[in-house]
Amino acid sequence: MKQEKTVSATLVNNPALTGRGACCDDDECLNDPAQLPAEIMESMSESVYTLLEGVGEDPEREGLLKTPERVARSLAFLTRGYRQDPEEMLKKAVFTESYDEMVLVKDIDIFSMCEHHMLPFFGKAHVAYIPDGKIVGLSKLARVVEVFARRLQVQERLTQQIRDAIQDVLHPKGVGVVIEAKHMCMVMRGVEKLNSVTTTSAMSGEFISSESTRGEFLRLIRPEPKKSQLSHPCKRKPRPSS
Ligand SMILES: [Zn+2]
């Protein structure tokens, strides 16, 4: 875990990899973290060319001519979280506030890629914390999810990294994170289970020590019953016969 933090920090601060000066901290640059230096994009494209040959394709046929470049660009976009520092991002929107009830942002869309197959996994993240004198801009909770999701991941680690970043920056009374996701490596290959959803959770502080806090969090993120279920004919009370 510790080693991984070092790796991300190196990537974030390495101007050769980020394509911007290490001292540059204005939002203009940070708006385009997908960018990678031209020479890296080129060698990534060459690797995709090799992959295409490997699967028996002809990378020179018309439809595939620009594919290596497109795949490299798409990969840079999907992994742009390596070039963003989630804790720095959170720190920019921390405010002093006496509110001390649970803050919950639920149903945050996540799109990530598993590190074992580099295939997508996607679903929803629910993030909650109980402030202890400090709150953070709500959109930043979604952004921190996004930064960690746009890296090669396992869902378990993704869940914990989100918790740890919020815990480290805000020092709240507790953090709760639940992620529900479908993994394409399970759907498209391997066990080919179309509808299986993987749920992971990571908690700290009162979310661990207080059963009622944890219970409230889990109750709040429970999906609301669909209207069709509520009004299903077999669940209606029979009308009194006249
Ligand atoms: Zn996988």
Boltz pocket constraint, residues with backbone or C-beta under 6 A from the ligand:
constraints:
  - pocket:
      binder: B
      contacts: [[A, 114], [A, 115], [A, 116], [A, 117], [A, 118], [A, 119], [A, 183], [A, 185], [A, 186]]
      max_distance: 6.0
